[in-house]
Amino acid sequence: MAAMRQVLFVQGGGAGTYDEWDGRLVDSLRRELGDGWEVRYPRMPGEDDPDPAAWSAAIRGEMTLMDDGVVVVGHSVGGTILAGMIGDGTMGGSGPIGDATMGGSGPIGDATMGGSRPVGDGGTVGVGVPERRLGGIVLIAAPFVEGPELPPDVPVHVFHGLADETIPPGHAEAYGKAIPHAGVSLLPDRDHQLGDDLSEVARVISGW
């Protein structure tokens, strides 16, 4: 029997988002992915006024529950924070990061999440955060702040609704220019919540 694959979904910001808005996105993703997938949806602290440091710490804790090959999905500001952490490795860390890491404080040579020293032996490093190799990165309606340096060997896909009145679709185009290997899907007649329909997202994830 094939092992169950995992998705970590990071919510967007704003009062009531977890219960009233993004929960519907997660329901859609679970339904579309079907059996064989575990979609984990943690509640982020202080959703009404997101603090990147607090959210980073919460996500780092969630990564201790994940296996290698986890696909990370971030909606709105959750996507921005997620991409920033992967790109610069500052998930509580303080040192230079050479590639896709989350939670590091020293140079890292491959696409991992967690750790504070060069990795490659599959060990557990850092502050109790095991290394995790990413199976893919999905950004949904994420505000573009700066171009994150995401690992070229990990698939990336950016989704944005063309009817999004919260974050203009140009943000997705900016991500596409900043991340050369990223796929970009601009969905007609879809709002900031993609109409509560993540069928396109599920199809991409299933293909990774």
C-alpha positions in Angstrom: 0.0 0.0 0.0 1.3 3.4 -0.9 2.2 5.7 1.9 -0.1 8.6 2.6 1.2 11.9 1.3 1.0 15.1 3.3 0.1 18.7 2.7 0.6 21.5 5.1 -1.8 24.4 4.5 -1.0 27.8 6.0 -4.0 30.1 6.3 -4.3 33.7 5.3 -4.6 36.6 7.8 -7.6 38.5 9.1 -10.1 38.1 11.8 -12.2 35.0 11.3 -10.1 33.7 8.4 -9.4 30.2 9.9 -13.0 29.4 10.7 -15.0 31.4 8.2 -12.9 31.5 5.1 -9.9 29.3 4.6 -11.5 26.3 6.2 -13.6 26.1 3.0 -10.4 26.1 0.9 -9.1 23.2 2.9 -12.3 21.3 2.6 -12.1 21.7 -1.1 -8.5 20.5 -1.3 -9.2 17.5 0.9 -12.2 16.5 -1.3 -10.3 17.0 -4.6 -7.1 15.2 -3.4 -9.1 12.3 -2.1 -7.9 9.3 -0.2 -4.1 8.9 0.2 -3.6 12.5 1.2 -3.4 14.1 4.7 -4.1 17.8 4.6 -2.9 19.4 7.9 -4.5 22.8 8.6 -3.1 24.4 11.8 -4.5 27.6 13.3 -2.0 30.4 13.1 -1.5 32.7 16.2 -3.0 36.2 16.0 -4.6 35.8 12.6 -6.1 39.3 12.9 -2.6 40.8 12.9 -0.2 38.3 11.6 3.3 38.4 13.1 5.8 36.6 10.8 8.0 35.5 13.7 5.1 33.9 15.5 3.8 32.3 12.4 7.2 31.0 11.5 7.5 29.4 15.0 4.1 27.8 14.6 4.9 26.4 11.2 8.3 25.1 12.4 6.4 23.2 15.1 4.0 21.7 12.5 7.0 20.5 10.4 7.9 18.1 13.2 4.7 16.2 12.3 5.5 16.0 8.6 7.3 13.5 6.5 9.7 13.9 3.6 7.9 14.9 0.5 5.4 17.2 2.2 3.8 19.8 -0.1 3.4 23.2 1.6 0.6 25.5 0.6 0.2 29.1 1.7 -2.9 31.3 1.1 -2.6 35.1 1.0 -0.2 36.4 3.7 0.4 32.8 4.7 1.9 32.2 1.3 4.1 35.3 1.6 5.4 34.2 5.0 5.9 30.7 3.8 7.8 31.7 0.7 10.0 34.0 2.7 10.9 31.4 5.2 11.8 28.8 2.6 13.8 31.4 0.6 15.9 32.8 3.4 15.9 30.0 6.0 14.9 32.4 8.8 12.5 30.2 10.5 14.0 31.1 13.8 17.5 30.9 12.4 20.1 33.5 12.2 22.8 32.4 9.8 23.2 32.3 6.0 21.2 29.7 4.2 22.3 28.4 0.8 19.1 26.8 -0.4 15.5 25.9 0.6 15.5 25.6 4.4 13.1 26.4 7.2 14.4 26.6 10.7 18.1 26.7 10.0 20.8 28.8 11.5 23.8 27.8 9.5 24.7 27.0 5.8 22.5 24.3 4.3 23.3 22.7 1.0 20.0 21.2 -0.2 16.2 21.6 -0.1 15.4 20.9 3.5 13.2 22.3 6.3 14.8 22.5 9.7 18.3 22.1 10.9 21.2 24.2 11.9 24.2 22.6 10.3 25.0 21.2 6.8 22.7 18.3 6.1 22.5 15.3 3.9 22.6 12.4 6.4 18.9 12.4 7.2 19.5 13.2 10.9 17.6 15.5 13.2 19.3 18.8 13.8 18.6 22.3 15.1 16.1 22.8 17.9 14.4 19.5 17.6 13.1 20.1 14.1 13.8 17.1 11.8 15.0 17.8 8.2 12.2 17.7 5.7 12.6 17.5 1.9 9.8 19.4 0.2 7.6 17.8 -2.4 6.3 21.1 -3.7 5.4 24.7 -2.9 2.0 26.3 -3.7 1.2 30.0 -3.3 -2.4 31.1 -3.5 -3.2 34.8 -3.9 -0.1 35.7 -2.0 1.1 39.3 -1.8 4.5 39.7 -3.5 7.0 41.5 -1.2 10.3 40.5 -2.7 11.5 37.7 -4.9 12.2 34.6 -2.7 15.0 32.4 -3.8 13.2 29.1 -3.9 15.1 25.8 -4.7 15.1 25.0 -8.4 14.7 21.3 -7.7 11.4 21.7 -5.9 8.3 22.4 -8.0 6.5 25.7 -7.4 3.1 26.8 -8.6 1.4 30.1 -8.1 -2.4 30.5 -8.3 -4.4 33.8 -8.4 -7.9 34.7 -9.3 -8.3 37.4 -11.9 -11.3 38.8 -10.0 -9.3 39.1 -6.8 -10.1 42.6 -5.4 -8.0 42.0 -2.2 -4.6 41.3 -3.8 -4.2 42.2 -7.5 -3.3 39.4 -9.9 -0.1 41.3 -10.8 1.4 39.9 -7.6 1.3 36.4 -9.1 2.9 37.6 -12.3 5.7 39.2 -10.1 6.2 35.8 -8.4 6.4 34.2 -11.9 9.2 36.6 -12.9 11.1 36.2 -9.7 10.9 32.4 -9.6 11.8 31.2 -13.2 10.8 27.6 -12.7 7.4 28.4 -11.1 4.1 27.6 -12.8 1.6 30.4 -12.7 -2.2 30.0 -13.1 -4.4 33.1 -13.4 -7.9 31.9 -13.0 -10.8 33.8 -14.7 -13.8 34.9 -12.6 -12.1 33.7 -9.3 -11.8 35.9 -6.3 -9.3 36.0 -3.4 -10.6 32.7 -2.2 -10.6 31.2 -5.7 -14.4 30.7 -5.3 -13.7 28.1 -2.5 -12.6 25.8 -5.3 -9.1 24.3 -5.2 -9.6 21.7 -7.9 -6.8 23.2 -10.1 -4.5 23.2 -7.1 -5.3 19.6 -6.3 -4.5 18.6 -9.9 -1.1 20.2 -9.8 -0.3 18.7 -6.4 -1.4 15.2 -7.5 1.0 15.5 -10.5 4.1 16.1 -8.3 
